[in-house]
Amino acid sequence: MDKKALIQYTILLIVLLLISYIYFNYFRVSVEEFKNINNNKKAEKNLPQTSKDLISDLVYSSVDREGNKYKIEAKEGEIDSEDKNVITMKDVTAEINLINGEKIYISSQKAKYNNDNFDTFFQGSVKMNYSYHNIKSENLELSFKDQQAKLYNQVVYKNRNSKLIADIIFFDFLNMSTKLLMEDKNKNILVKSVINNGNN
């Protein structure tokens, strides 16, 4: 074997050793890492998926076409899985500042707020206060577009002079009017006089 062929075989052997070294020390590790990444992805896919998007300390503010300002706050909210515009809230308070200077306060255990049209459905120990008027019910539907509230289920209305029990109360923010109704037309609205003797 001549010297030239020996040099070529030596170079070829060195190249093969380098390729083997690179393969076993770099490429093989990369393949193992790739397998681990794929296994991790499969494990992530098997994790239980939750549809709840919880949000803490929510505040929504809006102004209607008349200039009335609405602010709704909640300790906790959850985006509806079927309608992303609807937020289900807990421990809810609302404040409505009317352009005539009147302020209306609403509180409830829960509420559903529509982020698209700003309508809000309050439920559970609902309280609505404005001026010397106090209304309690189990449900209140606040329509931003119609600028009115509908209170129903165990409705009790109190002012300085009387206490009224009805099935439904409609409250119009435009003219500050209140309309009381009974679902059964044969039943009457219960009215009690409240006498202030100075001790209350």
Order of alpha helices (4+ residues) and beta strands (2+ residues): alpha-alpha-beta-beta-beta-beta-beta-beta-beta-beta-beta-beta
